[in-house]
Amino acid sequence: MAAIQYYDVILKPVLTEKSMSGIGEKKYTFLVHTDANKSQIKEAVEKMFAGAKVKRVNTVNCDGKTKRRGRTEGKTAATKKAIVWLTADSKDIEIFAGL
């Protein structure tokens, strides 16, 4: 497989009630590429959002759910979430501003 570029790592922000409550603590949640590691996620956040300095990254692998349609059974795609903590002196991420 080809190397993952920094603009391919972050897929979209996670906008749930729990993830939005962490914004005051500079804690942001993103849906990321399943093959991305913590250092790639840190690099992607710092390059994509100017002034953001990452303090810590936690990742969560989420298995696909089992779904049925009649007798046929299948699974949805597996995903990966990243919880990113920013340092106290870094700028906020503009995507989440005003939400």
N, C-alpha and C positions, 0 to 999 in steps of 0.2 A: 504494500500500500504506500502511496505517496506521503510525504511528510505533511503534517497539518500546519497551515499558515496561521498567524495570529488572528486574522479576520475570519477564519473558519471555526475558531474555538467557541466563541460565545454565539449561541443560536438566538436566544431571546430572554428577556427578563421574566422572572416569576412574579406575578402580581396577585398574591393571595393576602388574606388578612394577617396571617402570621408573618409572612415575609415583609409586609409593609410596616409592621410594628417595630422591626429592627432598624429602620432607616434612621431613627433618632440616635442610635448607637453606632452609626456608620457601618451597618451590616446589610449587605445587598445579596440577593439570591438570583442566580442565572441558570438557565438551562444550557448545558454545554455539550460539546461533541463527546461521544462515549469513549473515544480513544485518547482524549486529552488528559494530561497529568497536571498536578498542582502548579508546577513551575510554568507550564505553558499557559495556564489560566491566569496566573499572576502577570505574566508578560503581556497577555492580550488585554487585560483590564487597564494596565498602565499605558499601553500604546493607544488604545481606542478612546479612552477618556482622559483628556488633558488635565494635569494637576492631580490625578489620583495616585496615591502611594499605598500599595497593598501591604498590610501588616501580616495577615494570615488567611489561609484558604482551607476550607473543609469541603470534602466531596461526598456525595451520596449516590450510590448506584441503585436505580429503581428498576426492578424486573418488570417485564410486560405482564399485563393482566390477561387472564384466560377469559376468552369470550366465546359464546356459542351462538350458532344460527342454525336452528333445527338440530340435526344430528352432528353436523360438522363443528369441530372445536378447533380454535386457533388462539394465537397470542398476539397482543399488540406489541409494538416495538419497545425495547428496553431504552431507558433514558438515564441521564446523569445530571444531577444538580450540583451547583457549586455555591457555597456560602462564603462571601468575600468580606473580610473586615478591612476597613481602611484605617490609616493612622489618624491621629487627632489633628495634625496640621495639614492634611490633604483636603482638596476641594471635594464637594459633593458631586455625585453623578447626576447629570442633567436629565436623564431619562425619567428618573423618579421624582423630579421637582414638580411640585404642584399637584401631586396625587394624594 
